[in-house]
Amino acid sequence: MGWLASRKDEAWRNWRVIPLRMAPVEVQVIGSGTLDVLRVRNVSTTGLGLYVPHGFVGFDLAKQVKLVVTLPGKKPFLTSGVNKHVTESEDEAHHFGLEFMGLEDSHRRALEEYVRSRMG
């Protein structure tokens, strides 16, 4: 397999997919003294986009947080993440982009399977 072919095969790993409304991805963010269950905007094998109505006011966004991720039809798994960006909008909640940190291989495979299934 050539370089270009392998790049094309790997390109999907960074794609973001939108969870189905009837089969949402659930994320619990566990920080210092807080626990939030949030709606997922998009999912990739490297991280999540989250809607956060309260904007994590009073939350240290530079710190790594624990995440409990539940993919549709799968058991929840625990991992960590760090905030990579914040997008504010007048018509929707704040959108935070979290990058996974220290993701176990079995959890990465579950995310890969989910992303591929949502790509059609």
Backbone as JSON, one array per atom type, in Angstrom:
{
  "sequence": "MGWLASRKDEAWRNWRVIPLRMAPVEVQVIGSGTLDVLRVRNVSTTGLGLYVPHGFVGFDLAKQVKLVVTLPGKKPFLTSGVNKHVTESEDEAHHFGLEFMGLEDSHRRALEEYVRSRMG",
  "N": [[0.84, -1.17, 0.0], [0.59, 2.17, -0.87], [1.85, 5.46, 0.13], [-0.1, 7.52, -0.23], [-2.47, 6.03, -0.38], [-2.56, 4.93, 2.2], [-2.83, 7.25, 3.69], [-5.38, 8.09, 2.88], [-6.89, 5.98, 3.87], [-6.59, 6.41, 6.6], [-7.68, 8.9, 6.98], [-10.39, 9.12, 7.71], [-10.42, 8.8, 10.45], [-10.17, 11.23, 11.74], [-12.51, 12.49, 11.21], [-15.53, 14.1, 12.14], [-18.54, 13.04, 13.52], [-22.09, 13.33, 13.76], [-24.13, 12.56, 16.45], [-27.11, 10.53, 16.43], [-30.34, 11.79, 17.15], [-32.16, 10.05, 18.3], [-30.52, 8.13, 19.28], [-28.47, 9.03, 21.24], [-25.1, 10.1, 22.12], [-23.77, 9.96, 25.27], [-22.19, 11.99, 27.69], [-20.51, 12.31, 30.69], [-19.08, 14.76, 32.57], [-16.57, 14.99, 34.83], [-15.38, 17.0, 37.15], [-13.45, 19.07, 39.37], [-15.21, 18.84, 42.11], [-17.57, 18.88, 40.64], [-20.18, 17.53, 38.55], [-21.4, 16.89, 35.48], [-23.88, 16.03, 33.11], [-23.84, 15.93, 29.75], [-24.96, 17.06, 26.48], [-23.88, 15.7, 23.46], [-22.34, 17.19, 20.73], [-20.74, 16.5, 18.52], [-18.67, 13.71, 17.49], [-15.46, 12.25, 17.39], [-12.61, 10.13, 16.77], [-10.69, 11.23, 18.27], [-11.73, 13.08, 20.02], [-14.44, 15.07, 21.48], [-17.25, 17.16, 20.73], [-19.1, 19.31, 22.71], [-22.25, 20.51, 23.96], [-22.68, 23.05, 26.25], [-24.68, 24.41, 28.42], [-24.35, 26.2, 30.61], [-21.81, 27.11, 30.27], [-19.56, 26.29, 31.73], [-18.99, 27.98, 33.9], [-16.87, 29.23, 36.37], [-15.27, 27.03, 36.3], [-12.15, 25.46, 35.91], [-10.81, 25.61, 32.93], [-8.38, 24.85, 31.92], [-7.56, 22.59, 33.14], [-7.27, 19.04, 33.15], [-10.01, 16.79, 32.76], [-12.11, 14.17, 34.04], [-13.93, 11.84, 32.09], [-16.95, 10.18, 31.48], [-17.96, 8.21, 29.04], [-20.62, 7.24, 27.02], [-21.44, 5.31, 24.44], [-24.0, 4.67, 21.98], [-25.75, 1.72, 22.75], [-23.57, 0.54, 23.97], [-21.36, -0.27, 26.75], [-20.59, 2.13, 29.29], [-17.5, 4.0, 29.34], [-14.54, 5.05, 31.06], [-12.48, 7.84, 30.71], [-10.08, 10.45, 30.08], [-10.0, 14.0, 29.43], [-9.16, 17.1, 27.79], [-9.84, 20.56, 27.5], [-9.98, 22.05, 24.33], [-11.03, 24.06, 22.74], [-13.41, 26.8, 22.78], [-16.57, 27.78, 21.73], [-18.77, 30.38, 21.37], [-22.22, 31.16, 21.04], [-25.11, 32.98, 20.1], [-27.52, 31.72, 19.63], [-27.39, 29.15, 20.58], [-26.16, 26.87, 23.09], [-22.98, 27.23, 24.76], [-20.23, 25.86, 23.01], [-17.99, 23.36, 23.51], [-14.84, 21.97, 22.76], [-13.41, 18.96, 23.41], [-10.43, 17.16, 23.84], [-9.49, 13.78, 23.81], [-7.52, 12.19, 26.32], [-5.06, 9.84, 27.02], [-6.49, 7.6, 26.11], [-7.73, 4.33, 26.21], [-6.89, 1.43, 24.24], [-9.05, -0.31, 23.64], [-11.22, 1.38, 23.99], [-10.7, 3.31, 22.08], [-11.02, 1.75, 19.8], [-13.77, 1.22, 20.01], [-14.78, 3.8, 19.62], [-13.83, 4.24, 17.01], [-15.33, 2.31, 15.63], [-17.9, 3.32, 16.09], [-17.74, 5.86, 14.79], [-17.26, 5.05, 12.13], [-19.68, 3.67, 11.68], [-21.51, 5.75, 11.67], [-20.77, 7.14, 9.47], [-21.91, 6.02, 7.32]],
  "CA": [[0.0, 0.0, 0.0], [1.39, 3.38, -0.98], [1.68, 6.52, 1.12], [-1.38, 8.2, -0.42], [-3.55, 5.1, -0.02], [-2.64, 4.81, 3.65], [-3.37, 8.52, 4.2], [-6.82, 8.08, 2.65], [-7.47, 5.01, 4.81], [-6.54, 6.96, 7.95], [-8.32, 10.22, 7.03], [-11.69, 9.05, 8.38], [-10.24, 8.79, 11.9], [-10.31, 12.59, 12.26], [-13.83, 13.01, 10.87], [-16.49, 14.25, 13.22], [-19.88, 12.6, 13.16], [-23.13, 13.85, 14.64], [-24.96, 11.48, 16.98], [-28.54, 10.55, 16.14], [-31.16, 12.29, 18.26], [-32.8, 8.9, 18.94], [-29.46, 7.29, 19.85], [-27.43, 10.0, 21.58], [-23.89, 9.77, 22.86], [-23.85, 10.66, 26.56], [-20.91, 12.23, 28.34], [-20.51, 12.89, 32.03], [-17.82, 15.44, 32.83], [-16.32, 14.97, 36.27], [-14.31, 17.93, 37.48], [-13.23, 19.33, 40.79], [-16.46, 19.15, 42.8], [-18.71, 19.01, 39.72], [-20.55, 16.41, 37.69], [-22.38, 17.33, 34.5], [-24.22, 15.13, 32.01], [-23.96, 16.89, 28.66], [-25.33, 16.61, 25.15], [-22.74, 15.67, 22.56], [-22.57, 17.82, 19.42], [-20.08, 15.65, 17.53], [-17.74, 12.71, 18.02], [-14.4, 11.73, 16.53], [-11.79, 9.18, 17.53], [-9.74, 12.0, 19.07], [-12.38, 13.95, 20.99], [-15.88, 15.32, 21.45], [-17.81, 18.5, 20.83], [-20.18, 19.27, 23.71], [-23.04, 21.69, 24.28], [-22.61, 23.32, 27.69], [-25.56, 25.56, 28.61], [-23.85, 27.17, 31.6], [-20.48, 27.57, 29.88], [-18.54, 25.91, 32.71], [-18.65, 29.14, 34.72], [-16.18, 28.86, 37.59], [-14.57, 25.77, 36.06], [-10.82, 25.69, 35.36], [-10.79, 24.96, 31.62], [-7.03, 24.39, 31.59], [-7.31, 21.31, 33.82], [-7.79, 17.79, 32.59], [-11.19, 16.31, 33.46], [-12.51, 12.78, 33.81], [-15.11, 11.72, 31.25], [-17.62, 8.89, 31.34], [-18.53, 8.27, 27.7], [-21.51, 6.13, 26.71], [-21.85, 5.23, 23.04], [-25.27, 3.93, 21.88], [-25.68, 0.27, 22.79], [-22.31, 0.09, 24.55], [-21.14, 0.04, 28.16], [-19.82, 3.36, 29.49], [-16.08, 3.86, 29.67], [-13.92, 6.2, 31.72], [-11.26, 8.35, 30.1], [-9.81, 11.84, 30.45], [-9.99, 14.93, 28.32], [-8.75, 18.47, 28.06], [-10.52, 21.51, 26.64], [-9.16, 22.58, 23.25], [-11.6, 25.32, 22.25], [-14.74, 27.21, 23.21], [-17.28, 28.58, 20.75], [-19.99, 30.94, 21.94], [-23.22, 31.49, 20.04], [-26.32, 33.56, 20.7], [-28.69, 30.86, 19.44], [-27.2, 27.82, 21.18], [-25.28, 26.84, 24.26], [-21.55, 27.24, 24.47], [-19.74, 24.6, 22.44], [-16.63, 23.07, 23.95], [-14.17, 20.85, 22.1], [-12.52, 18.24, 24.33], [-9.55, 16.15, 23.26], [-9.25, 12.65, 24.71], [-6.16, 12.0, 26.81], [-4.85, 8.52, 27.61], [-7.59, 6.71, 25.71], [-7.34, 2.92, 26.09], [-7.06, 0.88, 22.89], [-10.41, -0.85, 23.46], [-12.13, 2.52, 23.88], [-10.44, 3.91, 20.76], [-11.67, 0.88, 18.81], [-15.22, 1.46, 20.1], [-15.02, 5.09, 18.96], [-13.64, 4.03, 15.57], [-16.5, 1.57, 15.16], [-19.03, 4.25, 16.1], [-17.55, 6.85, 13.72], [-17.49, 4.37, 10.84], [-21.1, 3.35, 11.54], [-22.24, 6.99, 11.4], [-20.35, 7.67, 8.17], [-22.74, 5.4, 6.3]],
  "C": [[0.89, 1.24, 0.0], [1.04, 4.41, 0.08], [0.31, 7.17, 1.0], [-2.54, 7.3, -0.02], [-3.68, 5.0, 1.5], [-3.17, 6.1, 4.27], [-4.88, 8.56, 4.02], [-7.51, 7.13, 3.63], [-7.54, 5.58, 6.23], [-7.33, 8.26, 8.09], [-9.63, 10.2, 7.81], [-11.57, 9.15, 9.89], [-10.43, 10.18, 12.51], [-11.66, 13.21, 11.91], [-14.7, 13.09, 12.1], [-17.85, 13.8, 12.71], [-20.86, 13.12, 14.21], [-23.98, 12.69, 15.14], [-26.43, 11.65, 16.56], [-29.3, 11.03, 17.37], [-31.8, 11.13, 19.04], [-31.79, 7.95, 19.58], [-28.28, 8.2, 20.22], [-26.19, 9.37, 22.21], [-23.98, 10.6, 24.14], [-22.46, 10.81, 27.14], [-21.15, 12.87, 29.7], [-19.13, 13.49, 32.24], [-17.66, 15.55, 34.34], [-15.11, 15.86, 36.53], [-14.17, 18.07, 38.97], [-14.55, 19.78, 41.44], [-17.67, 19.3, 41.9], [-18.95, 17.71, 38.97], [-21.65, 16.92, 36.77], [-22.61, 16.24, 33.48], [-24.59, 16.05, 30.85], [-24.35, 16.24, 27.34], [-24.13, 16.75, 24.23], [-23.14, 16.26, 21.21], [-21.97, 16.98, 18.3], [-19.05, 14.77, 18.21], [-16.69, 12.4, 16.97], [-13.6, 10.73, 17.37], [-10.8, 9.91, 18.43], [-10.39, 12.9, 20.11], [-13.86, 14.12, 20.74], [-16.16, 16.81, 21.38], [-19.02, 18.42, 21.73], [-20.93, 20.59, 23.76], [-23.01, 21.86, 25.79], [-23.43, 24.57, 27.97], [-25.01, 26.63, 29.56], [-22.43, 27.63, 31.32], [-19.36, 27.24, 30.84], [-18.07, 27.11, 33.53], [-18.02, 28.66, 36.03], [-15.38, 27.58, 37.49], [-13.21, 26.08, 35.45], [-10.67, 24.91, 34.06], [-9.41, 24.44, 31.22], [-6.74, 23.02, 32.19], [-7.94, 20.15, 33.06], [-8.98, 17.34, 33.43], [-11.41, 14.83, 33.16], [-13.8, 12.8, 33.0], [-15.65, 10.31, 31.33], [-18.39, 8.99, 30.03], [-19.39, 7.03, 27.48], [-21.94, 6.24, 25.25], [-23.14, 4.41, 22.96], [-25.05, 2.42, 21.86], [-24.43, -0.31, 23.41], [-22.27, 0.41, 26.05], [-20.34, 1.34, 28.26], [-18.35, 3.06, 29.74], [-15.56, 5.18, 30.23], [-12.64, 6.57, 30.98], [-11.06, 9.77, 30.62], [-9.83, 12.71, 29.21], [-9.53, 16.3, 28.77], [-9.43, 19.38, 27.05], [-9.55, 22.05, 25.59], [-9.71, 23.87, 22.67], [-12.99, 25.54, 22.81], [-15.33, 28.07, 22.11], [-18.56, 29.08, 21.4], [-20.93, 31.34, 20.81], [-24.45, 32.05, 20.74], [-27.49, 32.6, 20.64], [-28.52, 29.45, 20.0], [-26.28, 27.93, 22.38], [-23.83, 26.98, 23.81], [-21.17, 25.87, 23.93], [-18.28, 24.45, 22.84], [-16.09, 21.89, 23.16], [-13.19, 20.22, 23.07], [-11.71, 17.21, 23.57], [-9.34, 15.04, 24.28], [-7.77, 12.58, 25.07], [-6.07, 10.6, 27.4], [-5.95, 7.53, 27.31], [-7.08, 5.28, 25.56], [-7.66, 2.42, 24.69], [-8.48, 0.37, 22.65], [-11.44, 0.27, 23.31], [-11.95, 3.23, 22.53], [-11.1, 3.07, 19.67], [-13.19, 1.07, 18.82], [-15.59, 2.78, 19.42], [-14.86, 4.97, 17.45], [-14.84, 3.33, 14.95], [-17.72, 2.5, 15.07], [-18.92, 5.26, 14.95], [-17.81, 6.22, 12.36], [-18.97, 4.08, 10.62], [-21.92, 4.59, 11.19], [-21.87, 7.6, 10.06], [-21.14, 7.04, 7.03], [-22.08, 4.22, 5.75]]
}
